[in-house]
Amino acid sequence: QVQLVESGGGLVQPGGSLRLSCAASGFTSRYPTIGWFRQAPGKEREGVSCISRNDGSTYYADSVKGRFTISRDNAKNTVYLQMNSLKAEDTAVYYCAADFFSVGVCLSAHVMDYWGKGTLVTVSS
C-alpha cells in the first residue's frame, strides 16, 4: 500500500517560515513525482509546487515563487516544502500527492494517483 504522510504544519505568524515534509512508503518502483497542493477555507484545491520524477525539475505556482522551495531526499523517501515569508493567504490544508504514470504537468491534481491526509498551516498574528 502506497502511503503518504505529511507533517510540519502548524501556526506561524506572517513573515515566518515553516517546513513541511512528505514521507512516502509502500512502493518499490521508480520514485514518483511529488506535488504539494493546498486548499484554503472556502476555496478550491490548487497546485503549489511539484518535483518531477523524470529529471528532478521543480515547478511553482506564481503565488509562491521566490518564497517556497521544494526539495527531495531520496535516501529518506521524503519531499520537503520550505515555506518562507508566509502570508495570511497561505493558510490552508496542505496535501502531498504522488504521480507514478503521467508525463508533463505536475501541478494538476487530477493526474495524481495517491494523496496524503493533509497538514494544516495557519498563518495568523
C-alpha positions in Angstrom: 0.0 0.0 0.0 1.4 3.4 -1.0 1.3 5.8 1.9 2.0 9.5 2.0 2.2 11.2 5.4 2.5 15.0 5.7 3.9 16.7 8.7 5.2 20.0 9.8 2.1 22.1 9.7 1.2 24.5 12.5 0.5 28.1 13.5 3.0 30.7 12.3 3.0 34.5 12.2 3.0 36.4 9.0 6.5 36.6 7.6 7.5 33.4 9.4 8.7 30.1 8.0 7.7 26.5 8.1 8.9 23.3 6.5 6.5 20.6 5.5 7.6 17.0 5.0 6.0 14.3 2.9 7.2 10.8 3.8 6.4 8.2 1.1 6.4 4.5 1.6 4.9 1.3 0.2 6.3 1.3 -3.3 9.3 -0.4 -5.0 9.1 1.1 -8.4 10.7 4.4 -9.6 10.2 7.2 -7.2 7.2 9.2 -8.2 6.6 12.8 -9.0 5.5 14.6 -5.8 3.3 17.6 -5.7 2.2 19.8 -3.0 -1.4 21.1 -3.1 -3.4 23.3 -0.8 -7.0 24.0 -0.1 -7.9 27.1 1.8 -11.3 27.5 3.6 -14.0 28.1 1.0 -11.5 27.7 -1.9 -10.8 25.0 -4.4 -7.7 22.9 -4.2 -4.7 24.4 -6.0 -1.3 23.2 -7.0 1.6 24.8 -5.1 4.7 23.1 -6.1 6.0 19.8 -7.6 9.2 18.0 -8.3 9.4 15.7 -11.3 10.3 12.0 -11.1 11.9 12.3 -14.5 14.6 14.9 -14.1 14.0 16.5 -10.7 12.8 19.7 -12.2 10.8 21.8 -9.9 7.7 23.9 -10.5 5.9 26.6 -8.5 2.6 28.4 -8.6 3.1 32.1 -9.3 1.7 32.9 -5.9 4.6 31.2 -4.1 7.6 31.7 -6.4 10.5 33.2 -4.5 9.1 32.2 -1.2 8.7 28.4 -1.3 11.2 25.8 -2.2 10.6 22.1 -2.9 13.3 19.5 -2.4 13.7 15.8 -2.2 15.8 13.4 -0.1 15.7 10.2 -2.0 17.5 8.3 0.8 14.7 9.1 3.2 11.9 8.9 0.6 10.9 12.3 1.7 10.0 15.5 -0.1 10.1 18.9 1.7 8.4 22.2 1.1 10.2 25.0 2.7 7.9 28.0 3.1 9.3 31.4 3.9 7.8 34.8 4.1 4.4 33.3 4.9 1.3 35.4 4.3 -2.2 35.1 5.7 -3.4 33.9 2.3 -1.1 30.9 2.6 -3.4 29.5 5.3 -4.7 26.2 4.0 -4.6 22.4 4.5 -1.5 21.3 2.6 -1.5 17.9 0.8 1.2 16.0 -0.8 0.4 13.7 -3.7 2.2 11.1 -5.8 2.1 10.6 -9.6 3.6 7.4 -11.0 2.4 7.5 -14.5 1.8 10.9 -16.0 4.2 12.8 -18.2 4.5 16.5 -18.2 2.3 18.6 -16.0 2.6 18.0 -12.2 0.6 20.9 -10.7 -2.7 19.4 -11.7 -4.5 17.5 -9.0 -6.3 15.2 -11.4 -3.1 13.5 -12.5 -2.1 12.4 -9.0 -2.6 8.8 -8.0 -2.2 8.9 -4.2 -2.8 11.5 -1.6 -1.9 12.1 2.0 -4.4 13.2 4.5 -3.0 16.8 4.7 -1.5 19.0 7.3 -2.9 22.4 8.4 -0.9 25.5 8.0 -2.3 28.6 9.7 -0.6 32.0 9.2 -2.0 34.5 11.6 -0.9 37.0 14.1 
